[in-house]
């Protein structure tokens, strides 16, 4: 897997994931927020987003 998620994108995904997990904790009856929260957290951690592939989006700078 080649990285296609940049630093700013990674930070936004991490914040979004944490916020969604907090929603799941605040209202346990809607725990599906927690499942949705893991998606941006995983893509931020791996720095790879499969949804970017068909559109050839790459927010990561070339690392040398």
Secondary structure, 3 states (H helix, E strand, C coil): CCCCCCHHHHHHHHHHHHHHHHHHHHCHHHCHHHHHHHHHHHHHHHCCCHHHHCCCCCCCCCCC
